[in-house]
Amino acid sequence: MKNECDIVKDLLPSYVADLLSTNTNQFVKEHLDSCQKCRKLYEGMKKTNCDNEEEEQIEIKHLKKYNRHMFILKVILVILALIIIILPLIIFIKFYINTNVASKAINNVNEYKNASNYLLQITENRIDFERNKEQFYISKYFYKDGQYKTETHFYSPNVTVGNPDTFEYGVINSKEKTEIEENQKLCYNIKSNYIFRRESEFLDLLMIALQPFSEDIGPLINIWVRAGYKLRTDTYNGKKCYVLKTDSKTSYKEIWIDKEKNTLIRTIEEIYNKSYREKTYSIKTDVVTNEDVTLPDLSGYTIKNIENNIPDKDIEIYEQLVI
């Protein structure tokens, strides 16, 4: 039969874990108070149990920390996945909407290219903030059945301009033209070995203003550039407009398109604290008369005949650039 020490040794694990009944627990406690050998064994078991509990707590903390890090990582991965999916979608949607707005204006210009009679007017205001200078240009392009006239009127506040009004008369696809400097009463009959004006060349001025949307510079670049424009609605001269705007820390550009007629009516380019350029556009059909594009009576003008040739190798390039 086991003695009391053997019984207590068997009960110590449960005693340390506080699993005994009240009476049994009291029995073990009284024995430990009176038995140094069993008490020493108990203290060793208790220390081992504490160490195990401490290790368990450390493992639990590490596990919680690991779970927390894994949760954060999952959240980051979900966010990255959403960005990878949503950002391109947002860019494509902006590209589609902006392109759709601009395409209507481009189609409008292409329709005018079929017209045999139109008047295009472009008014330009330039401001040089650094030099405190302001300039205004009014350009008119009359076209009727292959004949044309251009007018350019220039003025600058408080500045005397030598030739503020100039005119050009000619025939499309011709190597001859006439230029008139009204203020000086000078007329230049100019002949060349290259074509001065091509069909629909004046309307290409509208395409240049719409260049970010009218010129194909590659699928990815097209999407990136066109999606970079911010679209809003605004009013100009009583007309409701779509406004396509792109900006940076140093400058901004805007393209204004009439919502009702889908026509380009305004562009703005500004470099902050340096320069500002604004152009307004208007075009009308069936308003140009034969008199508008016919060379006027030049009595009283000094007439000069000029040949303006360039090297043959440069003709094709020059004809593409000149306007």
C-alpha contacts under 8 A as a table, 3 or more apart, distances in Angstrom:
res1	aa1	res2	aa2	distance
2	K	5	C	7.97
2	K	6	D	5.78
2	K	7	I	6.45
3	N	6	D	5.50
3	N	7	I	6.48
4	E	7	I	5.08
4	E	8	V	6.20
5	C	8	V	5.07
5	C	9	K	6.07
5	C	38	C	6.83
6	D	9	K	5.08
6	D	10	D	6.33
7	I	10	D	5.20
7	I	11	L	6.34
8	V	11	L	4.90
8	V	12	L	5.90
8	V	28	V	6.03
8	V	31	H	7.60
8	V	38	C	7.58
9	K	12	L	5.20
9	K	13	P	7.87
9	K	38	C	7.15
10	D	13	P	7.10
11	L	14	S	5.52
11	L	15	Y	6.02
11	L	28	V	7.59
12	L	15	Y	4.75
12	L	16	V	5.94
12	L	28	V	7.77
12	L	42	Y	6.60
13	P	16	V	5.23
13	P	17	A	6.26
13	P	45	M	7.56
14	S	17	A	4.96
14	S	18	D	5.96
14	S	19	L	5.07
14	S	20	L	6.11
15	Y	18	D	4.89
15	Y	19	L	6.03
15	Y	20	L	5.93
15	Y	25	N	6.56
15	Y	28	V	7.57
16	V	19	L	7.80
16	V	42	Y	7.71
16	V	45	M	7.43
16	V	46	K	6.15
16	V	49	N	7.75
20	L	24	T	6.00
20	L	25	N	5.46
21	S	24	T	5.32
21	S	25	N	5.83
22	T	25	N	5.09
22	T	26	Q	6.18
23	N	26	Q	5.11
23	N	27	F	6.25
24	T	27	F	4.97
24	T	28	V	6.31
25	N	28	V	5.30
25	N	29	K	6.19
26	Q	29	K	5.03
26	Q	30	E	6.16
27	F	30	E	5.34
27	F	31	H	6.32
28	V	31	H	5.11
28	V	32	L	6.18
29	K	32	L	5.18
29	K	33	D	6.29
30	E	33	D	5.13
30	E	34	S	6.57
31	H	34	S	5.26
31	H	35	C	5.86
31	H	38	C	7.92
32	L	35	C	5.07
32	L	36	Q	6.86
32	L	38	C	5.95
32	L	39	R	4.90
32	L	42	Y	7.99
33	D	36	Q	7.44
33	D	39	R	7.16
35	C	38	C	5.54
35	C	39	R	6.09
36	Q	39	R	4.94
36	Q	40	K	6.04
37	K	40	K	5.24
37	K	41	L	6.39
38	C	41	L	4.99
38	C	42	Y	6.05
39	R	42	Y	4.90
39	R	43	E	6.15
40	K	43	E	5.17
40	K	44	G	6.31
41	L	44	G	5.19
41	L	45	M	6.27
42	Y	45	M	5.08
42	Y	46	K	5.99
43	E	46	K	4.95
43	E	47	K	6.08
44	G	47	K	5.18
44	G	48	T	6.22
45	M	48	T	5.07
45	M	49	N	6.07
46	K	49	N	4.98
46	K	50	C	6.14
47	K	50	C	5.05
47	K	51	D	6.14
48	T	51	D	5.07
48	T	52	N	6.17
49	N	52	N	5.02
49	N	53	E	6.13
50	C	53	E	4.99
50	C	54	E	6.06
51	D	54	E	5.03
51	D	55	E	6.15
52	N	55	E	5.06
52	N	56	E	6.10
53	E	56	E	4.95
53	E	57	Q	6.17
54	E	57	Q	5.04
54	E	58	I	6.20
55	E	58	I	5.02
55	E	59	E	6.12
56	E	59	E	5.01
56	E	60	I	6.03
57	Q	60	I	4.92
57	Q	61	K	6.09
58	I	61	K	5.08
58	I	62	H	6.15
59	E	62	H	5.06
59	E	63	L	6.01
60	I	63	L	4.99
60	I	64	K	6.10
61	K	64	K	5.06
61	K	65	K	6.07
62	H	65	K	5.02
62	H	66	Y	5.98
63	L	66	Y	5.00
63	L	67	N	6.05
64	K	67	N	5.04
64	K	68	R	6.04
65	K	68	R	5.01
65	K	69	H	6.14
66	Y	69	H	5.12
66	Y	70	M	6.07
67	N	70	M	5.00
67	N	71	F	6.08
68	R	71	F	5.07
68	R	72	I	6.28
69	H	72	I	5.10
69	H	73	L	6.05
70	M	73	L	4.96
70	M	74	K	6.08
71	F	74	K	5.08
71	F	75	V	6.22
72	I	75	V	5.05
72	I	76	I	6.16
73	L	76	I	5.06
73	L	77	L	6.09
74	K	77	L	5.02
74	K	78	V	6.06
75	V	78	V	5.08
75	V	79	I	6.15
76	I	79	I	5.05
76	I	80	L	6.06
77	L	80	L	5.02
77	L	81	A	5.99
78	V	81	A	5.01
78	V	82	L	6.13
79	I	82	L	5.04
79	I	83	I	6.11
80	L	83	I	4.97
80	L	84	I	6.04
81	A	84	I	5.06
81	A	85	I	6.16
82	L	85	I	5.08
82	L	86	I	5.55
82	L	87	L	7.80
83	I	86	I	5.13
83	I	87	L	5.23
84	I	87	L	5.92
84	I	88	P	6.75
85	I	88	P	6.16
85	I	89	L	6.53
86	I	89	L	4.94
86	I	90	I	6.06
87	L	90	I	5.08
87	L	91	I	6.16
88	P	91	I	4.97
88	P	92	F	6.00
89	L	92	F	5.10
89	L	93	I	6.10
90	I	93	I	5.10
90	I	94	K	6.17
91	I	94	K	5.19
91	I	95	F	6.05
91	I	223	I	7.59
91	I	224	W	7.57
91	I	227	A	5.70
92	F	95	F	4.90
92	F	96	Y	6.03
92	F	223	I	6.93
92	F	227	A	7.00
93	I	96	Y	5.07
93	I	97	I	6.16
93	I	227	A	7.94
94	K	97	I	5.23
94	K	98	N	5.94
94	K	226	R	7.79
94	K	227	A	4.96
94	K	228	G	7.91
95	F	98	N	5.33
95	F	99	T	5.85
95	F	223	I	5.65
95	F	224	W	7.65
95	F	226	R	5.40
95	F	227	A	4.07
95	F	228	G	7.83
96	Y	99	T	5.21
96	Y	100	N	5.98
96	Y	227	A	7.81
97	I	100	N	5.11
97	I	101	V	6.34
98	N	101	V	5.25
98	N	102	A	6.27
98	N	226	R	6.58
98	N	227	A	6.83
98	N	229	Y	7.23
98	N	231	L	6.88
98	N	244	L	7.38
99	T	102	A	5.14
99	T	103	S	5.72
99	T	213	F	6.51
99	T	226	R	6.79
100	N	103	S	5.09
100	N	104	K	6.56
101	V	104	K	5.69
101	V	105	A	7.14
101	V	242	Y	7.62
102	A	105	A	5.23
102	A	106	I	6.30
102	A	210	L	7.40
102	A	213	F	6.43
102	A	257	I	7.74
103	S	106	I	4.86
103	S	107	N	5.99
103	S	213	F	7.28
103	S	214	S	7.74
104	K	107	N	5.09
104	K	108	N	6.13
104	K	262	N	5.74
104	K	263	T	7.85
105	A	108	N	4.93
105	A	109	V	6.42
105	A	257	I	6.99
105	A	262	N	4.99
105	A	263	T	5.07
105	A	264	L	6.08
106	I	109	V	5.14
106	I	110	N	6.33
106	I	207	M	7.01
106	I	210	L	7.41
106	I	214	S	6.81
107	N	110	N	4.98
107	N	111	E	6.23
108	N	111	E	5.16
108	N	112	Y	6.59
108	N	262	N	6.76
108	N	263	T	6.45
109	V	112	Y	5.16
109	V	113	K	6.60
109	V	203	L	6.82
109	V	206	L	7.18
109	V	207	M	7.51
109	V	263	T	7.78
110	N	113	K	5.10
110	N	114	N	7.26
111	E	114	N	5.64
111	E	115	A	7.29
112	Y	115	A	5.10
112	Y	118	Y	7.92
112	Y	203	L	7.75
113	K	200	S	5.74
113	K	203	L	7.11
115	A	118	Y	6.81
115	A	285	T	7.29
116	S	143	Y	7.19
116	S	144	K	5.53
116	S	145	D	5.15
116	S	146	G	7.48
117	N	142	F	7.90
117	N	143	Y	5.51
117	N	144	K	4.41
117	N	145	D	6.53
117	N	285	T	5.58
117	N	286	D	5.04
117	N	287	V	7.02
117	N	288	V	6.13
118	Y	142	F	6.27
118	Y	143	Y	5.45
118	Y	144	K	6.75
118	Y	283	I	6.91
118	Y	284	K	5.49
118	Y	285	T	4.10
118	Y	286	D	5.77
118	Y	287	V	6.45
118	Y	288	V	6.22
119	L	140	K	6.98
119	L	141	Y	5.63
119	L	142	F	4.73
119	L	143	Y	6.35
119	L	283	I	5.57
119	L	284	K	5.30
119	L	285	T	6.35
119	L	287	V	6.91
119	L	288	V	6.49
120	L	140	K	5.74
120	L	141	Y	5.06
120	L	142	F	6.69
120	L	202	F	7.75
120	L	203	L	7.82
120	L	281	Y	7.40
120	L	282	S	5.92
120	L	283	I	4.43
120	L	284	K	6.68
121	Q	138	I	7.24
121	Q	139	S	5.68
121	Q	140	K	4.44
121	Q	141	Y	6.33
121	Q	281	Y	5.86
121	Q	282	S	5.35
121	Q	283	I	6.31
122	I	138	I	5.98
122	I	139	S	5.20
122	I	140	K	6.49
122	I	279	K	6.52
122	I	280	T	5.64
122	I	281	Y	4.77
122	I	282	S	6.73
123	T	136	F	7.42
123	T	137	Y	5.73
123	T	138	I	4.49
123	T	139	S	6.27
123	T	279	K	5.47
123	T	280	T	5.22
123	T	281	Y	6.71
124	E	136	F	5.65
124	E	137	Y	4.99
124	E	138	I	6.35
124	E	277	R	7.11
124	E	278	E	5.65
124	E	279	K	4.37
124	E	280	T	6.58
125	N	134	E	7.34
125	N	135	Q	5.87
125	N	136	F	4.68
125	N	137	Y	6.57
125	N	276	Y	7.93
125	N	277	R	5.71
125	N	278	E	5.23
125	N	279	K	6.45
126	R	134	E	5.64
126	R	135	Q	5.10
126	R	136	F	6.37
126	R	275	S	7.45
126	R	276	Y	5.74
126	R	277	R	4.58
126	R	278	E	6.64
127	I	132	N	7.36
127	I	133	K	5.79
127	I	134	E	4.44
127	I	135	Q	6.48
127	I	275	S	5.54
127	I	276	Y	5.02
127	I	277	R	6.47
128	D	131	R	5.56
128	D	132	N	5.59
128	D	133	K	5.08
128	D	134	E	6.29
128	D	274	K	6.15
128	D	275	S	4.67
128	D	276	Y	6.71
129	F	132	N	4.83
129	F	133	K	6.75
129	F	273	N	6.06
129	F	274	K	5.01
129	F	275	S	5.53
129	F	276	Y	7.82
130	E	133	K	8.00
130	E	273	N	7.26
130	E	274	K	5.59
130	E	275	S	7.55
133	K	156	S	7.90
134	E	156	S	5.96
134	E	157	P	6.85
135	Q	154	F	7.44
135	Q	155	Y	6.08
135	Q	156	S	4.58
135	Q	157	P	7.33
136	F	154	F	5.73
136	F	155	Y	5.43
136	F	156	S	6.16
137	Y	152	T	6.86
137	Y	153	H	5.65
137	Y	154	F	4.65
137	Y	155	Y	6.79
138	I	151	E	7.80
138	I	152	T	5.70
138	I	153	H	5.03
138	I	154	F	6.52
139	S	150	T	7.13
139	S	151	E	5.51
139	S	152	T	4.52
139	S	153	H	6.43
140	K	150	T	5.53
140	K	151	E	4.99
140	K	152	T	6.57
141	Y	148	Y	7.17
141	Y	149	K	6.02
141	Y	150	T	4.61
141	Y	151	E	6.63
141	Y	202	F	6.86
142	F	148	Y	5.32
142	F	149	K	5.04
142	F	150	T	6.15
142	F	288	V	6.41
142	F	292	D	7.13
142	F	293	V	6.76
143	Y	146	G	6.79
143	Y	147	Q	5.85
143	Y	148	Y	4.47
143	Y	149	K	6.73
143	Y	288	V	6.89
143	Y	293	V	7.23
144	K	147	Q	5.32
144	K	148	Y	6.31
144	K	288	V	6.41
144	K	289	T	7.43
144	K	290	N	7.41
144	K	293	V	7.20
146	G	171	V	5.85
146	G	172	I	5.39
146	G	199	E	7.80
147	Q	169	Y	7.85
147	Q	170	G	6.05
147	Q	171	V	4.50
147	Q	172	I	6.12
147	Q	293	V	6.15
148	Y	169	Y	5.92
148	Y	170	G	5.64
148	Y	171	V	6.08
148	Y	172	I	7.18
148	Y	293	V	5.29
149	K	167	F	6.98
149	K	168	E	5.42
149	K	169	Y	4.56
149	K	170	G	6.64
149	K	292	D	7.13
149	K	293	V	5.16
149	K	294	T	7.94
150	T	167	F	5.51
150	T	168	E	5.05
150	T	169	Y	6.72
151	E	165	D	7.22
151	E	166	T	5.88
151	E	167	F	4.66
151	E	168	E	6.70
152	T	164	P	7.65
152	T	165	D	5.69
152	T	166	T	5.29
152	T	167	F	6.47
153	H	164	P	5.44
153	H	165	D	4.60
153	H	166	T	6.70
154	F	161	V	7.78
154	F	163	N	7.99
154	F	164	P	4.69
154	F	165	D	6.49
155	Y	159	V	7.58
155	Y	160	T	7.99
155	Y	161	V	6.77
155	Y	164	P	6.25
156	S	159	V	5.41
156	S	160	T	7.58
156	S	161	V	7.66
161	V	164	P	5.61
162	G	183	N	7.38
163	N	166	T	6.84
163	N	181	E	6.31
163	N	182	E	7.22
163	N	183	N	5.73
163	N	184	Q	7.07
164	P	183	N	7.11
165	D	181	E	6.39
165	D	182	E	5.75
165	D	183	N	6.68
166	T	179	E	7.21
166	T	180	I	5.62
166	T	181	E	4.76
166	T	182	E	5.99
167	F	179	E	5.62
167	F	180	I	5.01
167	F	181	E	6.67
167	F	182	E	7.63
168	E	177	K	7.02
168	E	178	T	5.58
168	E	179	E	4.44
168	E	180	I	6.31
169	Y	177	K	5.80
169	Y	178	T	5.15
169	Y	179	E	6.52
169	Y	293	V	6.75
169	Y	294	T	7.39
169	Y	295	L	6.49
170	G	174	S	7.29
170	G	176	E	6.77
170	G	177	K	4.65
170	G	178	T	6.41
171	V	174	S	5.52
171	V	176	E	7.76
171	V	177	K	7.38
171	V	197	R	7.59
172	I	196	F	7.65
172	I	197	R	5.29
172	I	198	R	5.44
172	I	199	E	6.04
173	N	195	I	5.54
173	N	196	F	6.74
173	N	197	R	5.60
173	N	198	R	5.10
173	N	199	E	7.01
174	S	177	K	7.56
174	S	195	I	5.39
174	S	196	F	6.30
174	S	197	R	6.93
175	K	191	K	5.91
175	K	192	S	5.35
175	K	193	N	6.31
175	K	194	Y	5.67
175	K	195	I	4.60
175	K	196	F	5.77
176	E	189	N	7.47
176	E	190	I	5.66
176	E	191	K	4.59
176	E	192	S	6.43
176	E	195	I	7.78
176	E	196	F	7.18
177	K	189	N	6.16
177	K	190	I	5.42
177	K	191	K	6.79
177	K	196	F	7.53
178	T	187	C	6.96
178	T	188	Y	5.57
178	T	189	N	4.64
178	T	190	I	5.99
179	E	187	C	5.75
179	E	188	Y	5.10
179	E	189	N	6.67
179	E	190	I	7.66
180	I	185	K	7.28
180	I	186	L	5.73
180	I	187	C	4.49
180	I	188	Y	6.35
181	E	184	Q	5.65
181	E	185	K	5.83
181	E	186	L	5.15
181	E	187	C	6.44
182	E	185	K	4.95
182	E	186	L	6.68
183	N	186	L	7.93
185	K	300	G	7.29
185	K	301	Y	4.83
185	K	302	T	6.30
186	L	301	Y	5.44
186	L	302	T	4.88
186	L	303	I	6.14
186	L	304	K	7.77
187	C	298	L	7.88
187	C	301	Y	6.35
187	C	302	T	5.91
187	C	303	I	4.66
187	C	304	K	6.17
188	Y	303	I	5.87
188	Y	304	K	4.86
188	Y	305	N	5.81
188	Y	306	I	6.73
189	N	303	I	7.31
189	N	304	K	6.12
189	N	305	N	4.75
189	N	306	I	6.02
190	I	305	N	6.06
190	I	306	I	4.77
190	I	307	E	5.74
190	I	308	N	6.75
191	K	305	N	7.99
191	K	306	I	6.28
191	K	307	E	4.85
191	K	308	N	6.04
191	K	309	N	7.78
192	S	195	I	7.45
192	S	307	E	5.71
192	S	308	N	4.85
192	S	309	N	4.88
192	S	310	I	7.87
193	N	308	N	7.52
193	N	309	N	5.33
193	N	310	I	6.99
193	N	315	I	7.73
194	Y	309	N	7.33
194	Y	310	I	7.81
194	Y	315	I	5.92
194	Y	319	E	6.71
195	I	198	R	7.18
195	I	319	E	6.33
196	F	319	E	7.09
196	F	322	V	7.33
196	F	323	I	7.52
197	R	201	E	6.59
197	R	322	V	7.94
197	R	323	I	6.72
198	R	201	E	5.35
200	S	203	L	5.31
200	S	204	D	6.59
201	E	204	D	5.19
201	E	205	L	7.35
201	E	323	I	6.98
202	F	205	L	5.61
202	F	206	L	7.87
202	F	323	I	7.65
203	L	206	L	5.48
203	L	207	M	6.89
204	D	207	M	4.71
204	D	208	I	6.11
205	L	208	I	5.07
205	L	209	A	6.52
206	L	209	A	5.13
206	L	210	L	6.41
206	L	264	L	7.36
207	M	210	L	4.90
207	M	211	Q	5.78
207	M	214	S	6.34
208	I	211	Q	4.73
208	I	214	S	7.87
209	A	255	I	7.76
209	A	267	T	7.16
210	L	213	F	5.68
210	L	214	S	5.77
210	L	255	I	7.55
211	Q	214	S	4.79
211	Q	215	E	5.41
212	P	215	E	6.10
212	P	222	N	7.91
212	P	225	V	7.17
212	P	226	R	6.72
213	F	216	D	7.57
213	F	222	N	7.83
213	F	226	R	6.77
216	D	219	P	7.67
216	D	222	N	6.72
217	I	221	I	6.29
217	I	222	N	6.01
218	G	221	I	5.46
218	G	222	N	5.77
219	P	222	N	5.10
219	P	223	I	6.27
220	L	223	I	5.22
220	L	224	W	6.19
221	I	224	W	5.00
221	I	225	V	5.90
222	N	225	V	5.39
222	N	226	R	5.91
223	I	226	R	5.43
223	I	227	A	5.73
224	W	227	A	5.38
224	W	228	G	6.17
225	V	228	G	5.17
225	V	229	Y	7.29
226	R	229	Y	5.74
227	A	230	K	7.69
228	G	246	T	6.34
229	Y	244	L	5.59
229	Y	245	K	5.01
229	Y	246	T	4.68
230	K	243	V	7.88
230	K	244	L	5.56
230	K	245	K	4.99
230	K	246	T	6.19
231	L	242	Y	6.89
231	L	243	V	5.67
231	L	244	L	4.79
231	L	245	K	6.46
232	R	242	Y	5.92
232	R	243	V	5.27
232	R	244	L	6.79
233	T	240	K	7.07
233	T	241	C	5.55
233	T	242	Y	4.68
233	T	243	V	5.78
234	D	240	K	5.90
234	D	241	C	5.28
234	D	242	Y	6.48
234	D	243	V	6.74
235	T	238	G	5.96
235	T	239	K	5.33
235	T	240	K	4.55
235	T	241	C	5.65
236	Y	239	K	5.19
236	Y	240	K	6.63
236	Y	241	C	6.99
239	K	258	D	6.55
239	K	259	K	7.84
240	K	258	D	6.17
240	K	259	K	5.83
240	K	260	E	7.45
241	C	256	W	6.12
241	C	257	I	5.28
241	C	258	D	4.54
241	C	259	K	4.92
242	Y	256	W	5.81
242	Y	257	I	5.18
242	Y	258	D	6.50
242	Y	259	K	6.02
243	V	254	E	6.44
243	V	255	I	5.61
243	V	256	W	4.67
243	V	257	I	6.48
244	L	254	E	5.48
244	L	255	I	5.08
244	L	256	W	6.62
245	K	252	Y	7.08
245	K	253	K	5.61
245	K	254	E	4.40
245	K	255	I	6.56
246	T	252	Y	5.65
246	T	253	K	5.43
246	T	254	E	6.67
247	D	250	T	7.81
247	D	251	S	5.74
247	D	252	Y	3.94
247	D	253	K	6.30
248	S	251	S	5.38
248	S	252	Y	6.17
250	T	271	I	5.93
250	T	272	Y	5.63
251	S	269	E	7.51
251	S	270	E	5.47
251	S	271	I	4.30
251	S	272	Y	5.55
252	Y	268	I	7.97
252	Y	269	E	5.96
252	Y	270	E	5.59
252	Y	271	I	6.83
253	K	267	T	7.41
253	K	268	I	5.49
253	K	269	E	4.52
253	K	270	E	6.60
254	E	267	T	5.48
254	E	268	I	5.04
254	E	269	E	6.64
255	I	264	L	7.56
255	I	266	R	6.15
255	I	267	T	4.69
255	I	268	I	6.80
256	W	264	L	6.09
256	W	265	I	5.83
256	W	266	R	4.90
256	W	267	T	6.01
257	I	262	N	5.98
257	I	263	T	5.45
257	I	264	L	4.54
257	I	265	I	5.76
257	I	266	R	7.14
258	D	261	K	5.58
258	D	262	N	5.03
258	D	263	T	5.22
258	D	264	L	6.38
258	D	265	I	6.54
259	K	262	N	5.36
259	K	263	T	7.73
264	L	281	Y	6.60
264	L	282	S	7.93
265	I	280	T	5.42
265	I	281	Y	4.61
265	I	282	S	6.30
266	R	278	E	7.26
266	R	279	K	5.54
266	R	280	T	4.31
266	R	281	Y	5.93
267	T	278	E	5.73
267	T	279	K	5.26
267	T	280	T	6.58
268	I	276	Y	7.54
268	I	277	R	5.76
268	I	278	E	4.47
268	I	279	K	6.54
269	E	276	Y	5.93
269	E	277	R	5.19
269	E	278	E	6.45
270	E	274	K	7.80
270	E	275	S	5.71
270	E	276	Y	4.33
270	E	277	R	6.21
271	I	274	K	5.42
271	I	275	S	5.20
271	I	276	Y	6.41
272	Y	275	S	6.70
272	Y	276	Y	7.95
284	K	287	V	6.68
285	T	288	V	7.61
288	V	292	D	6.22
288	V	293	V	7.83
289	T	292	D	5.23
289	T	293	V	7.09
290	N	293	V	5.58
290	N	294	T	6.12
291	E	294	T	5.11
291	E	295	L	7.98
298	L	301	Y	5.42
310	I	314	D	6.84
310	I	315	I	6.79
311	P	314	D	5.52
311	P	315	I	6.72
312	D	315	I	5.31
313	K	316	E	7.32
314	D	317	I	5.44
314	D	318	Y	5.97
315	I	318	Y	5.13
315	I	319	E	6.07
316	E	319	E	5.31
316	E	320	Q	6.48
317	I	320	Q	5.29
317	I	321	L	6.51
318	Y	321	L	5.14
318	Y	322	V	5.87
319	E	322	V	5.46
